[in-house]
């Protein structure tokens, strides 16, 4: 209802929690890479799913990909 990819949002929230438990430069780089790869995956999935008229309707009713009112 609010975002098109709630599972990926859950992954990122979990990763933020793990990062907060052990904030190191290495973990921050891993988190940044995770965000980048998740963004690429979302773009690819949206490209493939947009071929379906049903997904186009879903997309028009759910304007945000991952973070409400942001992205």
N, C-alpha and C positions, 0 to 999 in steps of 0.2 A: 504494500500500500504506500510506503514512503520511499523505498529505494528499490531499484531493479535487481540488485545483487546483494541481498542480505547476508548470504553465507560468507562472501568475501569481506563484508563489513565485520562480521564476527571474527574471522581470521585476523583482521588487522587490529581489532580491539584486544584480542588475546595476545597478539604480538606486542602491543603497547604495554600490556601488563607484564609480560615477560621482560621486556626492555627495562621497565621501571624497577624490576627486582634486581637486575644486574646491569646497571648503566655503565657500559664501557664503550670505547671507540669502536672496537670490533663489533659489538652487538648493534651499535648504531648504524654501522655500515651494512650489516646483514638486514636490519630493519628497512633501511633505505632501498636496498636491492629488492626486498620483498614487496615494498610499495611500488617500485618501478615495474617489476614483473607482473604484479596484480593489475596494474593499469594497462599494460600491454595485453594481458589475457582478456580483460574486460572489453577493450577495443575490438579484438579479434572475435570474441563471442557476439558482441553487438553487431558486427559486420555480417557474420553468418546468420544470426537470428533475424536480422532485419529483412531477410529475403522472404520471410513469412508475413502475410497480412495480419495474422493474429498478434504477432510480436509487435508489429507497427502500432496496432491499437493499444496494446499494453504499454508500449513506450510513450505514447501520447498521453496516457492516463497516469503514468508514473515518471515525472520529469527528471528525477535525480538518479544517477547511476549508483553512487556509493554513500555519499554523505548528504543528508537532507539540507537543502538550501545552500549547498556549497558545490558539490560535484555529483 
